[in-house]
Amino acid sequence: MANRLTKGKGLFGGLNVGSGSDIVKIASGTVSVDFGSISANTTGSKTVTVTGVADGDIVVLNPGALTAGLAFAGAAVTAANTVTVYAVNTTGSAIDNAAVDFDYLWFDLT
């Protein structure tokens, strides 16, 4: 099928740049993350549901406001429909940050 535009949307069957993997779909949304208490100078994690993600997909997160001393340390798809979000406490005391909304951008490669 030739590439065409329908109602402002491209029908391409996947996007490939260079020799990388095809991007089947790009989606965005928001997830709420509550790490609970993270001990001094340690890393904590929390799993969240992003329906449809699968092993091999890429999810990019942008955190909301975190308590001083708590830093966003990345995210990874760890199971079907599951993203694990990591944070590090850089202080000498435990931090219990309230739930924070993270915006995400999901690149479906599967």
Residue pairs with C-beta under 8 A, 6 or more apart in sequence:
1 11
1 13
3 10
3 11
3 12
4 10
4 11
5 11
14 22
14 23
14 24
15 22
15 23
16 22
16 23
21 56
21 109
22 109
23 107
23 108
23 109
24 108
24 109
24 110
25 106
25 108
26 105
26 106
26 107
26 108
27 52
27 105
27 106
27 108
28 103
28 104
28 105
28 106
29 50
29 103
29 104
29 106
30 101
30 102
30 103
30 104
31 48
31 49
31 50
31 61
31 83
31 85
31 101
31 102
31 104
32 48
32 99
32 100
32 101
32 102
33 46
33 48
33 63
33 85
33 99
33 100
33 101
33 102
34 46
34 97
34 98
34 99
34 100
35 44
35 45
35 46
35 70
35 85
35 87
35 97
36 44
36 46
36 96
37 94
37 95
37 96
38 44
38 70
38 87
38 88
38 89
38 94
38 95
38 96
38 97
39 89
39 94
40 89
40 91
40 92
40 93
40 94
41 89
41 90
41 91
41 92
42 88
42 89
43 73
43 86
43 87
43 88
43 89
44 86
44 87
44 88
44 89
45 84
45 85
45 86
45 87
46 84
46 85
47 78
47 82
47 83
47 84
47 85
48 82
48 83
48 84
48 85
49 81
49 82
49 83
50 59
50 81
50 82
50 83
50 104
50 106
51 81
52 81
52 106
52 108
53 59
53 77
53 80
53 81
53 82
53 83
53 106
53 108
54 77
54 80
54 108
54 110
55 77
55 79
55 80
55 110
56 77
56 109
56 110
57 77
57 106
57 107
57 108
57 109
57 110
58 77
58 106
58 107
58 109
59 75
59 76
59 77
59 83
59 104
59 105
59 106
59 107
60 75
60 104
60 105
60 106
60 107
61 72
61 75
61 83
61 85
61 102
61 103
61 104
62 102
62 103
62 104
63 72
63 100
63 102
64 100
64 101
64 102
65 100
66 72
66 87
66 97
66 100
67 95
67 97
69 89
69 90
69 91
69 95
70 87
70 88
70 89
70 90
70 95
70 97
71 87
71 88
71 90
72 85
72 86
72 87
73 86
73 87
73 88
74 85
74 86
75 83
75 84
75 85
75 86
75 104
76 83
76 84
77 83
78 84
83 104
85 102
87 97
89 95
